[in-house]
Amino acid sequence: SKNRMKLLYVIEHISTVGGLERILIDKMNALAAEDGFDVVLMTIWQDENRPAFPLDKRVEQVCLDVKRPKSGFGWLATMPKVLYIYNNKVRAIAPDVVIHFRAIGAMLTAFSSWKGYTVFEAHTARPHSNHRWLYPFMERKADAVVCLTKGDAMNYPKARRVEVIPNFTDVVNMDSPKSSSSQNSCLFVGRLSPQKNPLRLLRMWKDIVAKHPNWVLDIYGTGELEERVRAEIVRLGIDNSVIMHGYTKDMAQVYAGAEMLLLCSHTEGLPMVVMEAMRYGLPVVSTDCQYGPADMIENGKNGFLVTQNDDEAFVNAVSVLMADEALRKRMGERARKTSVRYSREAIVERWKKMFLEL
């Protein structure tokens, strides 16, 4: 019926267990549960249409069934075929709005013959995206570009409309009591990759723990730097205050038992871990990297935002929090209030409003 709105989400594949896949499935499930919205998921590559996370049965699935190319050249050769099949399929589905992602989405937005409304969701900041040459075409053609952060929104000056709509987090908000062990825990949660800068964090931790010996750094995550991180812990002589936990499914317990989150990334999109930590009432100490932390952290209010390469300022910010339990509680409470902006309800309302305005 005409008072229902049909949304078509188009993504290369949905079978990878990744951040974008999780966020997209959460969002489609949330919108499919709303009155007046029909949601269709279109995947492109064959055999990659089994969702990595549970998908609401109200979401209809369509697959273009194209063989995935093996190389960059194969990618270029396959694109006309993808465009042709896509154009026919999208006309048959006749959605009110189509939502695209990543470089292949930029290509479809720019070069498809379909005339309906299109939205491009930028999950990676524009300067860090692949195939950036496609973006000027997409930017002119899309009816709206949706970014995760205010910083990235500035990168689309020619778009007809730019919106900032962050992801929501579904980590359950628990007011569980902190564990009463004699050691207090700081968290690092994320990939052990150069972008997250864990080796720098360890060097700074050595200075921090010298002043506050009854604290531990709990590291959750795996990645290509794992062996280097292990070796550095031993080299710095901090192996009695740093614990590597690898990957865990039950992050709720982890956040509930910690005192603060530490982040010293070079770059970010919109770090979900900051949002999740805040929901548990944890203050966050983060570098002011592009993009994201500055959208969530008000320096000195719900955490500390530290100039990118200032080790001394980072060490001081962490030390100030460690020395003052009342301050941790106050900042943590403000962090919890901030996190309400990122609740499922608040974010789904913003998407619905934008779709209806289009």
Secondary structure, 3 states (H helix, E strand, C coil): CCCCEEEEEEECCCCCCCHHHHHHHHHHHHHHCCCCEEEEEEEEECCCCCCCCCCCCCCEEEEEEECCCCCHHHHHHHHHHHHHHHHHHHHHHCCCEEEEEHHHHHHHHHHCCCCCEEEEEECCCHHHCCCHHHHHHHHHHCCEEEECCHHHHCCCCCCCCEEECCCCCCCCCCCCCCCCCCCEEEEEECCCCHHHCHHHHHHHHHHHHHHCCCEEEEEECCCCCHHHHHHHHHHCCCCCCEEEEECCCCHHHHHHCCCEEEECCCECCCCHHHHHHHHCCCCEEEECCECCHHHHCCECCCEEEECCCCHHHHHHHHHHHHHCHHHHHHHHHHHHHHHHHHCHHHHHHHHHHHHHHC
